[in-house]
Amino acid sequence: MHVLITGAAGMIGRKLTARLVKDGALHGRTIDALTLIDVIPPEKPAGFIGRLDLAATDLSAPGVAEAVVAGRPGVIFHLAAIVSGEAETDFDKGYRINLDGTRALLEAIRKVGDGYRPKVVFTSSVAAFGAPFPEAIPDEFHLTPLTSYGTQKAICELLLADYTRRGFLEGVAIRLPTISVRPGKPNRAASGFFSSIIREPLAGMDAVLPVDESVRHWHASPRTAVSFMIHAADLTAAQLGPRVALTMPGVCCTVGEQIEALTRVAGDKFASRIRREPDPMIARIVAGWPSRFDPRRALALGFACERSFDEIIRVHIEDELGGNV
């Protein structure tokens, strides 16, 4: 099987690649070819035996999408995107990367023709929803995003559903919770503080909290995000039906409850490293995001996640800190 990953140099892309290489198979079929692309050079995965193509390229540039699907990958994980804060501050770049790049990929698949019908797993976001919200957002809730990033994701969900309906591909969109705790350096995501208030203190550094502790949000770990994608790739068209977008399960908690979990898992001294510095722009963006879901379809289809934020912190300590604080 040939697998293509866009956005492969990003954190989730790297973790997904490592998991696929470790498993060695998908759908019960051996992965014998792997194509990894991103705007920066993806890393060569250790231990992969098979045909490997690495490319630093922009999917939205003319001819790029056609080139990456020319080898007819059977499964495509489309992760390439710019994050919420950057999409909000750079309108043109957000639409070019998040929307035009996705449309180019879908069109390139369609133009191959000749019976080519790959599985496409698209990482959407809970930012596709917008206020006002009910107590818990059901699967049938309408998409009314209040950010450019959420709008771009919502449009791509509709495109994926239509290309699937027309028989050009088999698509599934998974609306990811905010992924916490993200390893590495902070990015420009408006949601980045959800990770930094845990990651930095555990690394012995100070962290900035730009919103009130009462802010409530929906979380899953990077480990679980990768599991979501692999499970999504195994779903059949019959299982999904006409609604190809699914809201993933997550852990619902306030920022204050995150900090309490940090204290329980690691101790008081780590929480004391969090510094409160309100940021009105971030607060405005986050206020337009949903915070609690009722993801019955995803749960019925076998998706699962952590049960508490304590568990999410422990996953970070195990996966990124070698099990030690």
RALINSUL-V962238 format. One record per helix or strand of 3 or more residues. SS is the DSSP state (H for helix, E for strand). FROM is the first residue (numbers start at 1). TO is the last residue. If there is no record, write none. Layout:
SS	FROM	TO
SS	FROM	TO
This chain:
E	2	6
H	11	23
E	33	38
E	51	56
H	64	69
E	75	78
H	84	89
H	91	112
E	119	125
H	126	128
H	148	165
E	170	176
H	192	202
E	207	209
E	216	220
H	222	234
H	237	240
E	245	247
E	251	254
H	255	266
H	268	271
E	274	276
H	280	287
H	296	300
H	309	320
